[in-house]
Amino acid sequence: MTQEAIGRQLRSTVKKEGILELSLARVPTPEPKPDEVVVRIDATPINPS
C-alpha cells in the first residue's frame, strides 16, 4: 500500500435515476482506544450491489 492511498475511502452511490456515482474521499486515520485495534486492509473487492 502506498502512502498516497492511506486515509482514503471509496464511496459508491446509486442515484434515483439508476446512475452509479463513485468518489474517493480523504478520511482521518482513526486513533484506537486502549481496548481497540486498527486493522489495515490491503485489498478489497469493489461491488456496489
C-alpha positions as CSV (number, residue, x, y, z in Angstrom):
1,M,0.0,0.0,0.0
2,T,1.4,3.4,-0.9
3,Q,1.4,6.3,1.5
4,E,-0.8,8.1,-1.0
5,A,-3.6,5.5,-0.6
6,I,-3.6,5.7,3.2
7,G,-6.5,7.6,4.7
8,R,-8.7,7.4,1.6
9,Q,-12.1,5.8,1.3
10,L,-14.0,4.8,-1.8
11,R,-17.7,5.5,-1.7
12,S,-20.4,4.4,-4.1
13,T,-23.9,5.6,-4.5
14,V,-26.7,4.5,-6.9
15,K,-28.8,7.6,-7.7
16,K,-32.6,7.5,-8.1
17,E,-32.1,7.6,-11.9
18,G,-30.0,4.4,-11.6
19,I,-26.7,6.2,-12.2
20,L,-23.7,4.8,-10.3
21,E,-21.6,7.5,-8.7
22,L,-18.1,6.7,-7.3
23,S,-16.0,9.0,-5.2
24,L,-12.7,8.8,-3.4
25,A,-12.6,10.8,-0.2
26,R,-9.8,11.5,2.4
27,V,-10.8,10.3,5.8
28,P,-8.8,10.7,9.1
29,T,-6.9,7.7,10.3
30,P,-8.6,6.6,13.5
31,E,-6.7,6.5,16.8
32,P,-7.6,3.3,18.7
33,K,-8.9,3.5,22.2
34,P,-7.0,1.4,24.8
35,D,-9.2,-1.7,24.2
36,E,-9.3,-1.3,20.3
37,V,-7.1,-2.0,17.3
38,V,-6.9,-0.5,13.8
39,V,-6.8,-3.1,11.0
40,R,-5.2,-2.2,7.7
41,I,-6.9,-3.7,4.7
42,D,-4.6,-4.0,1.6
43,A,-7.2,-5.1,-0.9
44,T,-11.0,-5.4,-1.0
45,P,-13.4,-6.1,-3.9
46,I,-15.4,-3.2,-5.4
47,N,-19.0,-4.3,-5.5
48,P,-21.6,-1.6,-5.4
49,S,-24.6,-4.0,-5.2
